[in-house]
């Protein structure tokens, strides 16, 4: 198996003093002392942000480091895509056409399409084939500033094939030098060989698949699709209990097609996030607030399925539940490879404000992956993951449709993309 890191050894280090940056309010550490509209300086050493503040207050210890002239570039933390199904075989454009002709998502699924269709194609593909298919998908997201991403399994639905997906996810992170969180979604759908035997398959997930994959170090979180066409509340709780015994955090595909009460159940298990949530109830909102569970909004699936049930955005806002935004990249209901497009759709379809949308693809998305201490904010002590944009104002990040703005991307302490042509300018002496 090829597992060499594909990032070039000549990729330049981001170590140095990054000057004249326009930090987006709310996306840097709240203790950073910056006046309104003041330009900021970020110091990177050994791939880690060591200091953030106004340039005139730069500590003398950093004064001799190389300088990067930010030229007033709008600067955000690296983006975080907190819900994807990036590793799969085949595609499902035919189902898109069927839905346009009038078939519902549930009708397509019950006719043998949907998730099971992707299962067949994924099982037929080798690990190397899945890696080759997923690599350009991930690169497209990274080119737009994504610095951390979740990748779920759930198209294998058998131990060997779930393992294959999760191994590919790990390889992708190593090859492209990006933080990848892997989520085991064995309880995504019933595989054909278990048709009508959901209890037996749930037992398999809990007692064989999850323990084996966790022992191999392939599982960062556990997810379930809790829905009428998928797994019941009782089955979901079985999976959560199995994850809890192994000390693995949980999350949930919740309340997408109906109100199953899954969000309240997930919150009782301290879930990192509940995702989709178009049919989320006030009870679910209260439980999520109490548990600190993030609401992950997936406007790509809402749009593709031509849904009409909006998530309860105002109620989530009133309750203070953090709202993340993600691509939900998958072949059936959200074949999207632009997190900025999802920010736009979260604003236009769900009525998020620009600050909410930007927090949704950075700080709140990081929290939905349990990465709140390392990603989603520009702050001292965190790995250097930030993006400089050739934009006048932050609203442009959620404004443009189909345009990838020019940007310079610092990911894991390296300058991996530099369309702004920012170069180190030597050192200065003195404070």
C-alpha positions, 0 to 999 in steps of 0.5 A: 500500500502506498502511504508516502506523504505527497506534500512536496519537501520543497513546500515553504515553511510558514515560520516567520512574522506575518504582518498587516493582516485584517483578521475577521472579528470573532475568528481570532482569540478574544483576548487578542488586543486589537482596535477596530479595523487595526492590522494584525501580526501573526507569528509562526514558529515551528509550525505553531502560532506563537503570538497574535496582536498589533504589529507595534506590540511584537515581542522582541524575541520574534523581531529577527524572524523572516517577515511576510508582508500580508498587504492588508489581506483579509485573514481567516482561520483555515476552514473546517468541513465537519461532515463529509462522505468523501470516500466512495465508489461510483456516482448517482447522477441517475438518482438525481434524474429520478428525483427530478422526474418525481421520485422521493428520496425514500422511494429511490432508497426503497427501490434499491438505490440510495446508500445501498447503490453506493455500497455496491460500488464501494465494495467493488473498488479496491483501496487504491481505487478509492484513494485515487477517486477521493484524492481530487475531491479532497484537493478541491476542498483544500484549494478553497482553504479547508485545513481540517475535514471529517470523512465518514465510512458507511458505504462498506457496511461490512468490516472489510469494506468499512476498514477500507474506507477508513484506511483511505481516509487516514491515507488522504490526511497523510498524503495531503498534509491535512487534519482528517477526523475519521467517523465510523458510520457502519449504521448508515443503512442495512446492507443487502445481506441483512435485509429485514434483519436490522437487529442482527446487523446492529449487533454486528456493528456494535460487537464486531465492527466497531471494536475491531476498527477502534482497536486498529486506531481508525475511529475518531467518532461514531455516527448513526443515521437515525431515521424511518428508512435507517435505524431506530432510536433503540438501535441508535442507542445500542451503537452509542452505548458501544461507542461509550464503552470504548471511550469514543465520542458520538454524533448523529444524522438526526431529524432530516426526514422526520422528528425521531427524537434522535437529537435529544438521545444524542445529547444524552450521550454528549454528542459532538453534533447533530447533523441535518436537523430540519425537523428538530423539535424544541425538546431537541434544541433544549437537550443540545443546548444543555449538552453543548452539542453543535447543530450542523447545517447541511444546505447542500442536501436540503437544496439537492433534495428540494426540501421545504422544511427549514431547520429551526434557525431562529430557535437555535439562535435564541437558544445559543446552540452553535451552528456549523455549516458543512458540504455533506459531500456525498454522491447521492444528496450533496455532490458539492465540493465547495464549502464557500458555496455552502456558506452562501447557501446557509445564508440564502436558504437558511437565513444565517448572517455572514458572521454566523456562516463564517463561524459555521465553517471555522470555529463551530465546525471545529467544535463539531469535530472536537477540534476546538482547541486546535482549529477554527480560531487564529490563536497562540498555541494552535497549529498554523492553519490560516488563509489570506484572501484577496477580498475587501470584506468578509461578506465576500466569502459568502457572496460569490457563487462559483468563484474560488477567491485568490488566496494564500493558504497556510496549513499545518505550518506550511505555505501550501498555496500562494496565489497572492505571491506572498514571500518572506522578506528577510529579517529586521533587527530591533523591536 
